[in-house]
Amino acid sequence: MGAEQHRAAHMDFALSDQQRDVKATIERLCADFDDAYWLAKDREGGFPHEFHAAMAKGGWLGVCMPEEYGGAGLGLTEAAIMAQAIAQSGAGMSGASAVHINIFGLQPVVIYGTDEQKRRFLPPLIAGQEKACFGVTEPNTGLDTTRLRTRAEKRGDRYVVNGQKVWISTAQVADRMLLLARTTPLEDVKKATHGLSLFYTAFDRSRIEVREIEKMGRKAVDSNQLFIDNLEIPDEDLIGEEGRGFEYILHGLNPERVLIAAEAVGLGFVALERATQYAKDRVVFGRPIGQNQGIQHPLAENWMELEAARLMVMNAAWQYDQGLPNGAAANAAKYLAGEAGFKACQQAVMTHGGFGYAKEYHVERYLREVMLPRIAPVTPQLVLCYIAERVLGLPKSY
């Protein structure tokens, strides 16, 4: 194969047949959950169990999981296509977050778990029989994960855990938790990243108090503060080696950024679709408002920004699937998608004018939900720091 041919084979931006199938299948599945469904979920709350069950039935909860445990064995690229399609269906972050942890949250278990652990943990999750939550963030540490205070003390054949976690999604409905806790005190380790251990264990509500946080959007997928009081975790629920939990969760961080970015792009595109349709239909002063450049130009800009963000998402996912380092692309995708999605959702409200403020047009819900991928799982400012330091080689600023 000549160099020219090789290059041509690599620079293919089209979706494969399989990827097109993923997109089409998810779109069909999501069509059963219409605007009225998500509007009701936004108003009343309550986990979207029916949507979660439909995703499980289609085998989508294990999209990236190994086939031997019931997964589909596909890549991050396919998962990103799926995440974008869910959000873009009008389900937004409410739909995407309902299945998000399943897609990549358990990657540390897939990579570092024993065969026994994988057989015990993965099939029930993929089948939708169990739901998981991800217990890392704490009230006093934010993104400074090495300072987390939740302690797991070894006692015989088990660990006893005490501490607090915050912003834990789906804890109201979770059966299991992926938990990061300190097993060796900070003062006793050489590096701050050492001495943290990762567990995947039963969510024992007699030992964990769960308090829901009322929040701006995504009411259907609960966020919570957890108070953990003498939670007992058996040895066999420790993932990998004691003290190496921090490096294990790092494996899931870039994929999570890629998925959140894909969801922000999807949310931006559905907002843009709504705004464009409204601009065609709405007649003021004897002409559709979409004939006015003051309406047209911002929407055209939104499309270009969303499409650029989507390409960066696909690039970051492709790098991961090829086994290439994708930190810069994953962070850039999350930043660009968060900003482009936000601008598109904001413009959709403005395009609708007063009606954009009304819940029945759905765009105000998109604007509330799109704040989530802007803030989480890493702030835009920390992404800028990452790119400045790791890509441009500038000195660390914090």
N, C-alpha and C positions, 0 to 999 in steps of 0.2 A: 504494500500500500504506500503510495507516494505521500509526501508531506502535505501536499495540497488536499488530497483525498481525506487524509487523517483529520486535517483541520476542519474540513467541511462536515465530517461525521460528528465532530464535537460541538460545532456551533449550530445546534438545532433548537430553536425556541418553541417549536410546536409541541403540543401535548401528544403523547403516544396514544394508541388506540385504547390501551388499558386505562390510561389517565382520563381520557374522554369518557370512558365507561363509568369510572368512579364519579366524575362530575355529574353525569346524566342520572346515575342511580340515586345519588344523594339529593339531587334536585327533585326527582320523583317522590322520594320518601318524604322530603320536607313539604311538598305540596299538600300533604294531608294535614299539615299543621299551619293553618292560615293566619292572616292578620288578627282575626277575632280571637283565636287561641292565645296568641302571644300578648294581645292587649289585655285579655282577662288575667293572664299570669302576671302581667305587670301591675295590674290593679289589685289583685287579691293575694298574690304570692302563692306559695306552695310549689314544691319541686315538680318540674314537668315529667312526671313518671311515665306518661304515655309516650312521650317523645323518646325518652331514654330507652324504654322497652322496644320501641320500633327500631332504634339504632342497634340495639343488642340483637334483635331478631335477624336483622340484615347482616350481622357479623361484623359491624363497623367499629365496635368498641375495642376490638383487638387489631385494628388496621395495621399497626406497626409491630405487633407481637409475633413471636415465632409460631409457625404453623403447628409444630408438635404439641403446643399447649392450647390449640384452638384458635390461634390468631390468623390473620390474613398474610402475614409475612411481607407486607409492602413497605415502602420507604417513607421517609419524612416528606418527600415531594408529594406523594399520594395523600398523606395526612394533611398537608397544607392545602391541597386542592379541595379536600373534603371540608376542612375548617372554613375556608373562604365560602364554599357553596352553602354551608349551614347558615352562616351569618347573612349572606347575600339573599337567602330565601325570605328574609324578613324576620327570621328567628333572632338575629343579632347576637349579642353576647349571652342572652338568656339561653338560647339553644346551644351555642358553642360551649359555654361554661358547664353545661349539664353533662357533657361527655368529655370535656377537655382533659381532666386528670387521667382518664382511662387511656388516652392516646399515648402520652409520653411520661406521665408522672411516675410510672413504675419501671422506667428504663433502668434505674439502678438495680432493681430486683432481677430484671432480664440479664443484665451484664454480670452482676456480682453474686446473685443468689445461687444456692446449690440447686441441683436437679430436684431434690425433694421439696425445697421451698417453692420453686417454680410450678411444680405439679400441684402443690397445695394452694398457692395464691392466685395464679394467673387464670386458670379455666373459669372459676366462679366470677371473676371480674369481667372477663370477656363475654361470658354468657349473660351478664347483667343481673346475676343472682346476688352479687355483693357490690357495694359502692365504697369507694375509698376517698379519703381526704389527705391533704399534704401538710404536715405540721412542722413548718420551719420558722416562719416569721414570729417575732416576739415584740411585745409593746415597747420595750425600752431599747431595742437594738436596731430596728428597721433593717436596712440592707447590710449592716455590719454584722454578718452572720457569726463570725468567730467569737463574738462577745455574748452569744446567747447564754441565758442563765438556767434554762431547764436542765436539771441534773438527773442522770440515771446511775444509781449506785448498785454495784454488784453485791448481791446477797445470796450465797449458795448457787443454786442453779437458775437464778432469775435476776432481773434488774428491777429496782424500785425507782419510779420516776416521779419527780415533783417539779412544778413550774407552770408557766403561762405561755399561751400562744395567741396570736391575734390575726385577723383577716383570713381565717381558715374557712375556705369555701366548702360547702356541702356537709359540714359537720352535723347538721340536723338530721341528715339521712344516712350518714356513713356507717358502714359495718366495720371498716378497718381504717388504719391510719399509718401513713409513712411518716415516721417521727425522727427528727434529728435532736439529739440531746448530748450534753457534755458528760463523758464518763471519766475523764481525767481533768481536774481543775486547771484553769488557765495558767495559774502560777507554777504548775508542775510540768508544763510542756515546753519544748524548745521553740516550737513555732505555734502561733495562735491558731493555725488551721488544723493542728493535731489535737487528738483527745476528744473529738466529737464522733459519736457513733450513730449509725442509722438502723432503725427498727421498722419492721412492718408487722403490725400486731392488731389484735381485736380492739375495737373501740368500746371500752368498758365504761358505760355511762354511770355506773355506781362510783367510779373513781374520777370521771371527767365531767365537770360542769360546763355546759355549753350555753353561752349567752349570745343571742343573735344581735347583730349590729344593724340598726336601720340605716339605709344608705340611699344614695341618689338614684341609682338605676339597678337593673337586673334583680328585681325583687324575688323572682322565681328561684334563683340560685342563691341560697343563704350564705352570708359571711358571718363569722362568729369569733368571739373571744373564748378561749378554753382555759379552764382552771384545773390543773392536773394534781390530784392529791393521792400520793402513794399508789400509783398505777403499777401493777406487777406485770412484767413482760418476761416470758420464759426465754431461756438461752436460744432456743431454736428459731426465735423471731428476730435475732440479730442478723443483719444483712452484711455479708463479707466479714472483715476483721474489725475488732473493737478499735476505736480511735481513728478510723480512716473514713468516717462518714462524710466529711466535708468534700473530699475528692470524689466520692461516689455521686453526691448530688450535683456536682459540677457537670456531669455527663448529661443531665437533663435540662440544664439551664439554656443552652443555645437552642435546642429543639423547641423549648417552651417559647422562647422569644420569636422564633419563626412562626409558630402556630398562632400566637397572639397577633402578630403582624398580619398574617393571612386573614384572621377574623376582622381586624380593623379595616383591611382592604375591602372585604365583603360588605361590611356595614357601610363603608363609604360609597360603594357602588350601588347598593339598594337605595340609599338616600338620594344619590344622583339620578337614578331611574325615576324615583317618585317626583323629584323636582323637575326633571325634563318633561315628564308626562303632564304635570300640572301647568308648566309653561306653554305647552302646546294647546291645552284645553281651556285655559283661563283667558277670557276675552275682556279687556278693559279699553276704554276709548276706541271701541270698534275694531280692535286687532288683538291677536293672541300676544300675551306679554313676552312669549319666547321670540318674538320678532325684534324685540328691543335688545341692543347690544349690552346694555346695562344688566340684562338678565342672562344673555347668551355667554358673554365672555367669562364670567366667573365659573359657569358650569363647564365650559370647554377646558378651563384651567384645572378644575377638579378632575376631569377625566384624565388629563395628561399626568397629573401628580399621582393619581391612584394607579395608573398603568405603570408608571416608573417604579412605584413602591412594590407593585405586584411582581415586576421583573426581578427586583432585589430579593424579594421573598423566595422566588423560585431559584434564584442563584444560590442563596444561602442554604436552601433545602438540598439542592443538587450537590453542593460541596460536601454537606454532611453525609449524604448517601454514597458519595465517592470516597469517603474516608479522609477527606481533606480538612484542614483546620478551617472552621467557619465562623470564628468569633467576631471578626470585623463585619462580615456580611450579615450575620444574624442580628447584631446590634444595630447596624445601619438599617436593616429591613424594619426592625421594630420602631426605630425613630421615624423613618420616612412614612411608614404606614400609619403610625399613631397621629402624625401631623396631618397627612393627606386625608385620612379618615375623618378627623375632627373638622377640617376645613369644609369637606363635602357635606357633612351632617349639618354644620352651621349654615352653610349656603342653602341647603334644602329647606330649612326653617324660614330663612329670609325670602326665598323664592315664593313660598306659600303665603308670605305676608302674615296677616292676622290669623289665617287658618293654620299656619305652621305651629301656632301656639296651642292649637286644639288637639286633644289626644286622638280624636278619630282619624286624623291624617297620618298618624304614626311617626312623623319625622321628629317630633319633640322627644319621643322615646329613644330614637336613634342617637340624638344629640346627648341625652343623659348617659346612654350606654357607652358611647364612644370615648367618654372621659376615662373609662377603665383602662383600655389599652394605651392611653397616653401616659397614665400614671404608673401602671404596673406592667410587667413584673420588675421593671427597672425604670427609673425616671429619665426623661429626656436629657437632663443635665449630666447624669452619670454615663449615659451613652456618649455624649460629647467628650467627656473626660477620657473614656475608654479609647475612642478613635484618636484623640489628640496624643495620648500616651503610647498606645500599642501600634498605631498605624503611622503617625507622624513623628514619633520618637521624642515628644516633648516631655519635660519633667513632670512627675506626679504632683498633683495639686492639692491632695488631701491626705 
